């Protein structure tokens, strides 16, 4: 599935559709900086009923919310084994998952890229 967002409202609509159809526990997002990975997660968090402000976990690597965990693996190499205790019964969103050595059997992959005219392209694999 491929979605092109031209506005934040488009991304919000996609987030609602995506989370409504999600069948895996892990969501792995890859794409260049500024492509819209965190923005998508913010809208998904809203759909999950999250009331806390969702920000990128770039500096602290992981943020744990009531229904999900948000990881920025940009500075991680190898494994997420030391963080796994936080994953129980939660959806786990991992940005920059291509930096990890792990293989996730129960995962949905989203490639995020920029198109013409500042469009954000979300390709679900």
Residue, then its C-alpha position, 0 to 999 in steps of 0.5 A: x500500500x502506498x499513500x502520498x500526503x500533501x498535507x498534515x490532514x492527509x497524514x492524519x487520515x493515513x494514520x487512522x487507516x493504517x492503525x485500523x488495519x495493523x495486524x503486527x506488533x512491530x512497525x519499522x519505519x525507514x527513510x531520510x531525516x525529515x521525511x515524516x516518520x515521527x509525524x506519522x507516529x504522532x498521528x497514530x498515537x492520537x488514534x490510539x488515544x495517547x494524550x501525552x505529547x509525542x516527540x522524537x526519541x532521538x536523544x533518549x533513544x526510547x519513549x514508553x507510552x501507555x499503548x506503545x513504545x517509540x524507538x529511534x534506532x539511528x544511533x543503535x547498532x546491533x540489537x534491541x535486547x536491552x529494551x525488550x522488557x518495555x515491549x510487553x503488550x505494546x505496539x513498538x514503533x522503530x524509526x531507523x530499523x535498518x540500523x539493527x541486526x535483528x529480524x522481526x517476524x511480526x512486523x510491518x515495514x513503512x518506507x518513508x520518502x519525500x516526493x515533489x512539492x514536499x509530499x510525504x510518501x508512505x509505502x507499507x510493505 
